[in-house]
Amino acid sequence: MAITYEWRGGFDNSALNALHAEGFGHAPDATDWRARLERHSVGWVCAWEGRSLAGFVNVAWDGGAHAFVLDTVVAERQRGRGVGAALVGAAAEGARAAGCAWLHVDFEEHLRPFYLDACGFRETAAGLIALSSR
């Protein structure tokens, strides 16, 4: 079945919580994604396989020129098929259409080939302060 991508698509919180738990290896919780996204994000992209949520990416922003890719996740059954790169591509298009000039991402080392090669980000200098032990 073909995958479709939807900028600021409608979704069910429980389906996104389940996808997030699968992708990030934790138990499903009761995050109110809709409220979080409406409060902090310029947009998000949902990937659909029929009526099933197959992937998701959040595009947070500073209210101006800078957008930030967060929570990129693809269902296990769809991994390795280009769904993640297509999600990030749709996120870049949506952020550009919303007037953002920059799309940032930070990632763990094992995701370097995905973000730099598959998605087209370029490496930049950045800094990070850990605010908790999580």
Disulfide bonds with the S-S distance in Angstrom:
none
